[in-house]
Amino acid sequence: MQNIELMAPAGNFESLQAALDNGADSIYFGVEQLNMRARASINFTLDDLPKIVERCQAKNVRSYLTLNTIIYDHDLSIVKMLIKKAKEAKVTAVIAMDQAVIAVARQHALEVHISTQINITNIETVKFYSLFADTMVLSRELSLRQVKYITEQIEKDQIKGPSGKLIEIEIFGHGALCMAVSGKCYMSLHSHNSSANRGACKQNCRKKYTVIDQETGVKMEIDNEYIMSPKDLCTIDFLDQVADSGVKVLKIEGRGRAPEYVAKVIKCYREAINSLGNNTYSKEKSNYWMQELKKVYNRGFWSGYYLGQKLGEWSNSSGSHATQKKVYIGKGVHFYPKAQIGEFIIEAYDVSVGDTILITGPTTGVKEFQLKEMLVNDKALEKGTKGDAITIPLEFRIRPSDKLYKIVENKVEA
């Protein structure tokens, strides 16, 4: 079984570190403007590029800069500057949709990956873009049978990119899906003058609507479904079929989601891909991973169009279906390296021995574990409340910027 590159989202340094710590092979991220999550996440700045690449290189992880929005003439100077700085920082590749971005990246000898926004659905289009790019994300509306045909034709016809290597095919493996074909949607632009194709989607499709026949005045029966809000994509329970389709890169969506989401999803898919490699992938394991994935943000799961479905599966409620949620407790104060103890101040809800706690931070990433012991105001107690100072034995360093949460069960609508 071939090894699949696991590609993780990073909307901030917490998520970046979470992806690195949980086994990502590559990271994709945006810098300020001109990426498809320009408003959905706390994007990195231009000055962050060297630090991002440094962290990735330390783990032998590839770094991909997303520049995949619609580009206007007034954007071109920014595009040129971003690509120049990306090249200087030794970013691995740029993910592009606009031909101007592709051209500028090629001028700087920067590897290009074709974004799903180009909507590649056939082998001839692959051949065309092979003149410019080494990796291509296929349209999200293809079935695995169609994907496999394309990967087989690449091998048969020896279609190679600028690097001289065979074209690598990438597909989305997990995360949010959009009602629009490969993400090209204009609802937000029409209603709020805020373009999804410029990274500023207002997510109109995630709301509940009443549909009325204007000729008769009859309301249409919608069965309580959010008819424009698809469930989240999940492929972990048929990942063997995904691998058999010949894809080289599995992309996890989620630059706008929390760092614990990145940690959990990347951990599960890392284990699943590894199990394919050592022939231990099984139904029992995939059932376990599915339960783990349900713990973090999701709109319910379906298999997308990969297995041949004609229509989408729609959410039956707004927001997340996660079986767990995090509750803010407090913040980091100090770490005592000799004793390996972290100190926190409780600013909100209480915390008790036995709770599952979560610590996140730009350098720390995401750490989740069960609280087995603690001191509360220098006394060994079972519970700490607002205003208390607590100390916890830790196997990792914390910083004053770190936040402390506890994980609690979340009631999900059926």
N, C-alpha and C positions, 0 to 999 in steps of 0.2 A: 504494500500500500504506500503510495507516494506521500511525502511530507507536505502538508498544506501550511502556507504562511498564515499566521493568525494576526490580523491587523486590528489594532485597538484605537478607539477614539480618545482624544484628550482635549477638553475644553478649558482646563486650568492645570496648575502644577500638581494639585492633589490627585487628579485623575491620571495625569502623566505618570506619576510615581506608582499609583495603584496598578496601572497597566504593566509597567516594567517589573514590579514585584510579583505579578501573577502570571508571567510567562508569555507576554506578547512578543511576536517576532518583528513587528513594525508598529509605528505610531503615526496617526494622521491628525493634523491640527490646523487651525486658522490663525492668522495674524491680523488683528484689528478689522479691517474692511475686506471686501471682495472674497468672502467665503460663504458657503451656504448656511452657516450658523452665526452670522455676524451679530445677531441680537439675542440668540438663544443661549449663549454661554458667555462666560467672562473670558474673552479671547486674549491670547498672548499679545505682547507688543513686539515691535521690531527689535528692541533691545534684548528680548528674551531668546532670540534665535540661537545665539551661541550656547546658552545654558541648556536649552532643550536638546540640541545636538550632542552636547557633552554628556548629558545624562544617558541619552540613547546609546552613544558609542561605548560608554562604560559597560553596557550590558549587551553589546554587539547587536543592537536593535536598529532597524532602518527607520529613517524619519522622512515623512511626507508632508509637504506644505500644500494646503488646499487653496487654489485660486480658481474656483470653478463656478463663479457667477457670470451673469451677463456683463460684458465690459463695454463702456461707452468711451468716446474720445477723451473726455476729461479724466478718465481713469488710467489712461495709458502711462502717464508719468509715474503713477503709483505702482503699476504693474512692473515697470522696468526697474524701479528702485527695489521693490520686494524681491524680485528674482535675482538681482545683483547681490543683495544682502544674503539671500538664501545660498547662493553659490559660494560666497565668501565664508559663510558659517559652515559649509559642507553638509547642507541638507541633502538627503539622498535623492529626492525626486520632488517634482511639483505635479499635483493633480489638477488637470486643466479641462476646460470645456470650450472656451473661446479660442479661435484660431490665432488671434493676436498673442495670447498668453503662450500658446504652443510655440509660435515663431520666436518669441523673445527667449523662452527657455532653451530652445535649440541653439540660438545665437550664443548663449552662455554655456553651451555643452552641459546643460542640466537635464537629467533624465526626466522624461515625461510619462505620466500615466493618464489615460483618457478617462474622464469622469462619466458616471452613469447618465448625466444630463445630455450627453451626445446621443444616447439611446441606440446603442449598437445592437442590431438584431440579426445580422447575417454575416457570412464569411467574406463577402466582397468588401463590406465596410471595414472589416478587420484588416484586409489586405491594404486598403487605402491608408488607414491610420498607422499601419506598420512602417510607413515612410517617416513617421515622426515619433512614435511611442513604442515602448517595450512591454507595457502592461495596459490592459484595457478592462474596464468594468462593463459588463454586459447589461442590457436593459433588465430591469427588475421583473418585467412581465414575461420573460421566457420560462419554458419548462426545462427540467433537467435533461430531457431528451434533446431539446434544441441546443442546450449548452454543450452537451456531449458531441453533437454533430460538429459544432464549431471547433472544439478542441481537437477532434479527430482530423478535421480538415487542415488545421494548423500543422499538425504532425505530418500528415500525408503530403501537403504541398510545401512543407518546410518554410513556413512564413516566419520571417525573422524581422526584428526591430533594428533600430540604429546601432544597438550594442553588438549585433551579430548573433544574438541568441534567439531561440524560438519565442514567439509572442506568448506572454503569460496572461491567462484569463482570470479575472477576479469577479466574484459575485458577493452580494450582501448575504450574510449568514444569520444575523439576528438584529432585532431592534424595530424602531418605528417604520411603518409604511405609510405612504401618502396615497390619497385617492387619485392623484394625477399621474399620468404616464411618466415614469422615471423622474418624478418630482417637479415637472414643469407645470406650474399652477398659477392662475391669475386671479383667484378669488380675493386674496388678501389685497392685491393691488387695486381692484375695482372698489372694494368696500372701505379700505382704510388708506389708500394711496401708499401702501407699504408692500413692496414687491418680494414675494417668496424667492424669485429668481435672482434677487440681490441679497439674499440671506436675511430677510426681514419679515418672514411669514408671521401673520397674526393667528394662524391656525383656526380659521373660521370653520373648517371641516370637522373640528373636534366638538362642536356644539350640537345641541339638540334642536331640531327644526320640525315644524308642522307643515306638511305639504298639502296645498289646497288646489283643487281643480277649479280654475277661474270661470269656466263656462257653467258649471253646475253648482259650485260652492261646496262640493263634497270634500271632506277631509280624507286623505288617503291613510289607510291602515299601515302603520310602519312597524308594528310589533315591538315597540319600545327600543328599537335599534337606532344607534347614531349612524345614519345611513351613508355618511360621507367620511366616517372615521374608522379605518380598518384596524383590526387587531394587530398586535406586533408580530413580526416575523420571528419564527424559531425553527432552526434546522437540526437541533442537537439530537432529535429522536430519529432522524434519517440521514445522519451525517455520513454513513457508509455509502449511501447513494450519491451524496454530494461529491465525495471523494472519487467515486467511480465515474463521475461526469468529466473528470480531467481538469478541474479548476486548480489553479496554483495558489490563489489568495482568497481567504475568507474574511470579509470585512464586517466588523461589528459596528452598528450604528449607535450613536449616543453621545455626541459632543456636548449636547445640552443637558445631559443627565448627571446625577450626583456621582462623586467618586466611588462610593460603595457599590453603585450599579456597575461601574467599570470593573472594579475588583472582582465582584461575584461572577459577572458574565465571562470575563476573560479567564478566570480560574476554571470555570466549568468547561468552557470550550478547549482550554489547554489540555485538561484531563481527557476530554473526549478525543481530541486529535491524537494525543499520545496513545490512547487505547487502540485506535485504528492501526497505529504503527506497530504495536506489539501484539495485535490480534486478540485483545481482551474486550473489545467493544461488545456490549450486550444490551438487551432490552432492559434488564434490571438496572444497569448503570445509567442508561438514558432516562429511565423513570426517576432515579435519584436526582440526576442533574436538572430535570424538569422541575422538580419540587424546589430545588435550590434557586433556580432562576425565577420562580414565582415569588420569592421573598423580596425582590427588588422591583423597582418601578416597571410596570407593564400594563398594557391595555387588554390583556388576554392574549393567547397565542394562536397562530395558525401557520400553515406551511407555505404561505404565499402562493405563487403560481407554479412553483417548481414541480409539484406532483400532478399538474394538469387541471387544477380547478378553473372553472370558467368565470366565476365571480368571486369577489372578496368576501371575507367573513368580517362582519361589522361589530364594533363594540356595543354593549348594551347598557353602558353607563359612562359618565365622564370621568376623566382622571385615571388614577392608577388602580390596578387590581392586585397590587402587591400584598402578600400575606403578612408582611412585616413592615414596620416603619421605625424611623429613628426619632428619638426625643432628645432635645438639647439639654445637657446637664450643666456643663461649665467649660472652663478653658484651662490650658496648661499654664503653670507658673514657673516650675523649675525641674531640672533633671539632675539627680545625684549619681554621677557615673560610677563611683566606687561601689556604692551600695546597690546600683541598678534600680533606683526608685524614682518614680515620677510624681510630682506634686501638682494638684489641681485645686481650683476654687470652684465650689458649686454655686452657680448663678441662677439656676431655674429649679427643675424637678429633683426629687430625691434619687439616690442610687443605693442599692443594697448588694451585699455579698450574694452571689448566685446569679446576678443579672448578667446578660450578655451586653458587653459594652463595645463601643466603636470610637476609635481615636483617628482623627483625620488632620492633615496638615500639608502645606506645600512641599515640604521635604520629607515628612513622615509618610505621606501617602495615605493608605487606609489599613488600619489594624483592627481586627475584630476578635474578641476572645471573651471567655467567661471570667467574671471577677470572683476570684477565690478567697482573697483576703485584702484588707485595707486598714489603715489607721485613719481615724476621724479626729481631727484636732489633737493628734499625737496619742490617741487612745484606740485600742483594738475594739472596734464596734462593728455591728452588722449593717448599720444604715447611716447614711449621711444625708443632710438636707441643706436647703438654700442657706448660703453664708458660711458653711463649713469648709475647712481646708482638709483635703484627703490626700493620702499618699498610697501609691500602688506599686508593688514589685513589677518591673517591666524588663523584657528582653531586648528592648529597642529604646533609642533615645527620643525624647519628646522635646518640643520647643514651645515658647510662650505663645506662638501663633496657632498651636494645635487646639482643636475643639474636642470636647468629650460628649458622647451621646450614649444612650442606652437603647437597645433594640427591643421593641414590644410587638406583640401580635396586633395585626390590623384587621378589623372586620371588613370583609369584602362582600359586596352585593352579589347575590347569586345570579 
